[in-house]
Amino acid sequence: HRRRHSFPTRRSSDLRNYYQHEINNLLQAAQESVTYVFCDVNRLHETNNKFGHEAGDRMLIALASELAKSFGQDMSFRFGGDEFLAIALDERLDKVQAKSDQILSNLKKQCYHVSIGIKQEKADHLNVSDLLYQADKAMRKSKEEFYKKAESDRRAR
């Protein structure tokens, strides 16, 4: 049984299949709410090209480690090449936001930048597909803002 945050060695399709297989079991424990924290590593492609894939893997492992530390190994998933999902059950949204802010802060100290989208639904009105879509949409908005700011910072120099 391989530890899940050795993420870079698992194929994307395997990870999605694991998530799809396990998600219903995981979410049955929710009494009040389910919160999705969808993450994407910024500039992974550039890091791989400039510093090599080992440097990119270190970024992925750093994010995986932070998610596992904050949300638990069993509630953290690599969801694709540079996308990750953490799930919080029955946690207040402000607490999940604080954990996410801490993750961003810890990663920024290592010069890693991650975009995060957070969405919460009541457990009794849960539509998993929609929750994932909304968290992904929020993450993409965060990513867009990151690149707009990076571009304006670059122009200001």
Secondary structure in CASP SS format (residue, H / E / C, confidence):
PFRMAT SS
TARGET T0000
AUTHOR 0000-0000-0000
METHOD secondary structure of the structure
MODEL  1
H C 1.00
R C 1.00
R C 1.00
R C 1.00
H C 1.00
S C 1.00
F H 1.00
P H 1.00
T H 1.00
R C 1.00
R C 1.00
S H 1.00
S H 1.00
D H 1.00
L H 1.00
R H 1.00
N H 1.00
Y H 1.00
Y H 1.00
Q H 1.00
H H 1.00
E H 1.00
I H 1.00
N H 1.00
N H 1.00
L H 1.00
L H 1.00
Q C 1.00
A C 1.00
A C 1.00
Q C 1.00
E C 1.00
S E 1.00
V E 1.00
T E 1.00
Y E 1.00
V E 1.00
F E 1.00
C E 1.00
D E 1.00
V E 1.00
N C 1.00
R C 1.00
L H 1.00
H H 1.00
E H 1.00
T H 1.00
N H 1.00
N H 1.00
K H 1.00
F H 1.00
G C 1.00
H H 1.00
E H 1.00
A H 1.00
G H 1.00
D H 1.00
R H 1.00
M H 1.00
L H 1.00
I H 1.00
A H 1.00
L H 1.00
A H 1.00
S H 1.00
E H 1.00
L H 1.00
A H 1.00
K H 1.00
S H 1.00
F H 1.00
G C 1.00
Q H 1.00
D H 1.00
M H 1.00
S E 1.00
F E 1.00
R E 1.00
F C 1.00
G C 1.00
G C 1.00
D C 1.00
E E 1.00
F E 1.00
L E 1.00
A E 1.00
I E 1.00
A E 1.00
L E 1.00
D C 1.00
E C 1.00
R C 1.00
L H 1.00
D H 1.00
K H 1.00
V H 1.00
Q H 1.00
A H 1.00
K H 1.00
S H 1.00
D H 1.00
Q H 1.00
I H 1.00
L H 1.00
S H 1.00
N H 1.00
L H 1.00
K H 1.00
K C 1.00
Q C 1.00
C C 1.00
Y C 1.00
H C 1.00
V E 1.00
S E 1.00
I E 1.00
G E 1.00
I E 1.00
K E 1.00
Q E 1.00
E E 1.00
K E 1.00
A H 1.00
D H 1.00
H H 1.00
L C 1.00
N C 1.00
V H 1.00
S H 1.00
D H 1.00
L H 1.00
L H 1.00
Y H 1.00
Q H 1.00
A H 1.00
D H 1.00
K H 1.00
A H 1.00
M H 1.00
R H 1.00
K H 1.00
S H 1.00
K H 1.00
E H 1.00
E H 1.00
F H 1.00
Y H 1.00
K H 1.00
K H 1.00
A H 1.00
E H 1.00
S H 1.00
D H 1.00
R H 1.00
R H 1.00
A H 1.00
R C 1.00
END
